[in-house]
Amino acid sequence: MISESSLALTDPKAKTAKRKIPAYLVRETIDGIDFYYPGFRQVLNKQKKLDEIMGDSGLQFFLKDYLVELLKEGLDKKLYRVAGGELGFHASVRNNMGLDVVIFDRTLLTPDKITPRYVTVPPKVVIEIDVNVELPERNSDLFQEYVLRKLDSLFNHGVEKVIWFFTKSKKVCIALPGQAWQIDDWNQDITLFEGVKVNIADYIAQEGFKLD
């Protein structure tokens, strides 16, 4: 079990590189700290183009698709909006986050609040898959500097539950504000929301996806 109060966040501002990084390489901004697309160094060094580093992996894409499918089948569409991809959430000034899978209360995310801009209404539930950002400092501890920071920021801005799957370690973090956060193996049934459950290990085995 892990409590958000038991882990101190470090400040990556103290580790920023001297080289100026263009704004178009910023994937998310949390607490005023910029997090960059993985592979941004190759773009800066002209080894890759921007569009080569912006997409999800095949595994990430199909996991998102599966989770959205389960939630849409299991939840009342009159009460909730479910979506997956890379939703832009403008939580507050200098807090712009990308969200993988979201569940919104329809009474809060009304049609007039869905515009060409980032959504400003917090989802009830956020589901994330892996860590898809980098910092200028190669040895940055992204669990503390990014994962814990993002969890805290989501809760501070009204999100009620975050579930975070990590495909490399085959772990899942289930976090609720004001409670101890739980980290478990993902080869068990995980309740996503209102009785909708998923077993990621079983799904990957059934589909024959490769994790290497």
N, C-alpha and C positions, 0 to 999 in steps of 0.2 A: 504494500500500500504506500502511496506517496501523497503527501500533503503539499499544497501550493505554498504554504507558509514555511515549510521546512527546507525549501531550496531557494537560495538567493540568486537573482538574475545578475549577470555581469553586463557591463556596458560596452558594446562593441565599438562605440564611438572612439574609445581610446586606442583602438587597433586599426583604424582606417588607413588604407594605403595612401601614399602621397599622390599617386596617379589619379587624375580626374576621371571619374566614371560617368559616361553620358546617362541622362535621365531615361532614355529609351531602354536601357538595360535593367531598370528597376522593376522587379516583379511585384513586390509588396512593400508597404511602409507601415511600420508598427511603432507606436510611441516616438514617432519622428525619426526612426532608424530605417534606412533603406536596406532591403534584402534583394539580391540580384538573381537573374536567371542562372541556373547551373550551366556552366560553360561560357559565362560572360568573358572570361579571360581570353578564350580562343577567338571571340569576336573582336576584342580589342587588339589582338595580335594578328587579325586578318586571316586566321586559320579556318574560321567558319563564318557563315552569314547568320544574321539574326534569326531568320526563319528556321534554321537548323537546330536551334536550342529552345524554341518556345513551346513545342508540342509535348503532350503526355506520351509516356511509353505505352506500348500495347497493353501491358498488364494493368496499368493505372486506368486506362480508358475503359477496359472491359469490366473492371471491378466497379468503377463508378456507374456504368450502365446497368450492371446487375443490381446494385444497391438501389438505384432509382426505380428499377422495375419492381423489386420487392416492395418498396414503400408505396408506390402507386397502386399496387394490387391490394396492399393491406390496410391503407388508410382511407378515411372518408374524404373524397375529393371536394365535398361541399365545405369541409372544415379546413383543409390544408392544401397548400401548394408545395409540390415536390419537384425539385429540378437538380440536374447535375451537369458539371462541366467545369467552368472556371468563372463563377459569378463574382463580379466586382462589388464589394461591400465598402461603401464610404461610411465608416463608423463615426468619425469626427475629423477635425483638422489634423493632418499628418497621421491619419490612421486609415489606410486604404489596403484592404486585404482581398486575396483571391480565395474563394471557398469552393470545395470540390462537390459536395452533395449537401443540399439544404432542405429543411422543412420549415415552411412559413405558416403562420396563422392567417387565414384568409381575411379575418376581420381587421388585421393590422396591415397586411400587404394588399391594399385595395387597388383596383385597376388604375386609379389616378396616380399611384405611386410607382408604377412600372413605366419607366421612361427610357430614352436613349442613354441616360447617364447611369452611374453606379447606383445600386439600391442603397437606401439610407435606413430602411427598416431592418432591425435585427431578426434573423431567423430564430425559431424556437430551438432547433437542433442543427448542428453542423457536423458533418462527417468528413474527415480528411484522410488522404492516403499518401503516406511517405512525406519526406521533406524535399521540396522542389525549389530550394533557394540556396544561395551561397553568400558569404560575406567576403570582403576583400582580404581578410586575414585567413590564410589557408587552414590554420589550426584552430579556427573558431569552434567552440562547443555549441553546435547548433541546437542540441536538445535544450540547453539552458537559455541560449541567446535568442532562439527562434521559437521552438515548440512551446516552452513554458511562457514566454512572453506573449505569444499569440493566444494561448489559452486564457491567460489573465485578461488580455485586452478584449477578447470576445465576451467574457463574463462581465467585464466592466461596462460593456456596451449593450447588455441585455440578452445575450444568448443564454439559454437555460441548460444546454447539455452539449458536450463535444465528445465525439468518438473518433479516435485517431488510430488507423491501421498502419503498421510498419512491415513492409513485405520482406525486408532483409532479415530482421530478427524474428519475424512471424509472431509479433506481439500486437496487442491492442491496448490502448489507454482509454479508459472511460472516465470522464471528468464532469463533475457537477460543481457549481459554485458553492463555496462554504462547506464542502465535504472533502474527505480524503479521496484522492484520485486513485483509481484501481488500474493496475497494469497486469494483464494476464496473457497466457498463450492464446492464439487465435483459433486453436483446434477445438473449440467448444461453441455452444450456442450463445450468441451475444444479442441482447435485446436492444434494438435500435430505437424504437419509439412505439408506445401503446400496443405492446404485444407482438410487434413485428420483429422476428428474430432472423439471424443469419449465422451461418457457420462458414467462414471464408475458406478454411482449410478443406472442407468437404467440396465446396464449389470449385476450387482450383484443381482438386484431384479429379472431379467429374469431367472437367473441361480439358484436363491434360496440359494445363499451362506450365511453362518452364519458368522457374524462379531464378535460375543461374544467369 
